[in-house]
Amino acid sequence: MSLPGPNRRKIIHVDMDAFYASVEQKDHPETLGKPVVVGGIGSRSVVAAASYEARQFGIHSAMSMAHAKRLCPQAIVMAPRMQRYKEISGEMHRIFKKYTDQVEPLALDEAWLDVTLNKEKIPSATWVATHIKWDIENQLGLTSSAGVSYNKFLAKIASGMDKPNGLFVIPPEEAADFLSAIHLSKIPGVGKVTTAKLKAQGLDYGHQLLEVSREELVRNFGKFGGQLYQLVRGVDERVVESNRVRKSIGAEQTFSSDVAQGPLLDRALDLLFQRLWARLKPENRRPKTVTLKVKFADFTVITRASSDSKGLTHRKISDLAKNQLASVHRENPEATFRLLGISVSGFEASKPQVISPGQLDLFSYAELPKNLPSNF
């Protein structure tokens, strides 16, 4: 069984293994083999990253640090060093650029690479991915996992199939069978809420989703339902955008203790706006939408968005955000705040580069070493 008319790109998704925690273990060898948790130590702090030793205790990112410490009292908690992680990320991208300039970062620790026309003229994307993994380990002392396929969606799924230090390949002729058997929670964008909603409709695996019409999926899941219809069929026409324009820019703050409405909250908004403007100014682009995000003490999250088709100036963004906060004040006069955030979006999209599907064969079996760690 194979997918009809497969895209002919060669895409790799590289994802570092427990990146922040692995960098700390690398820089602090005495912590190797021990449960390391990266994050703050305050009562409201959350886990930013956990080493694989810590994950064995059930610790994961976004968990409260208090809960993590209860699960593993002996965990070594280390404060994040963002500048160091950015430095290592820069070294990773220098390795990527050895093979291709078509690199689209998703975060400091992961990226998509289009190696259809790679600099080393290696005929196999699997072989390129192997070289990249070797370079990262030899030059940076860290491990990574890579996924290889013909589009971004499948490559990203593949990179998570054999962690840590894994390499998983989904060639075109195997994609349909792979997606038929996949648990729907493995699809990027399908979180706990969507998984539960799918399960309530008797949908757990790809082959079950394939029986549902696009119309029904859109009716039940909105725009994402249409995406699910395409993805479970292996269709993802997005290209790797090496000059991708950021779709949103924001800043948020979780308070160490709940903040009541008043001057302190207004000051927090002003400080967030200053952080936002510092990030927005170098972009030299006007956004069209500003969004305020609020999390109350009971963990309820609400957002308020305002738009202007002509674009928002520095002053307009500030005024709209203050008006949004005032609106939240009026609607929730007794509420106290756990988190406050502000973001802008609606930038003009960049034009992606398109590679002609006839330029190269998708995957070449030539010149692959016999001991290559791959099922392809």
Buried (B, 14 or more C-beta within 10 A) or exposed (E): EEBEEBBBBBBBBBBBBBBBBBBBBBEEEEBEEBBBBBBBEEEBBBBBBBBBBBBEBEBEBEBBBEEBBEBBEEBBBBEBBEEEBEEBBEBBBEBBBEBBEBBBBBEBBBBBBBBBBBEEEBBBBBBBBBBBBEBBEEEBEBBBBBBBBBBBBBBBBBBBBBBBBBBBBBBBBBBBBBBBEBEBBBBEEBEEEBBEEBEEBEBBBBBBBBEBEEEEBBEBBEEBBBBBBBBBBBBBEEBBBBEBEEEEBBBBBBBEEBBEBEEEBEEBBEEBBEBBBEBBEEEEBBBBBBBBBBBBBEEEEEEBBBBBEEBBEEEBBBBBBBBBBEEBBEEBEEBBBBBBBBBBBBBEEEEBEEBEEEEBEBBBEEEBEEEBBBEB
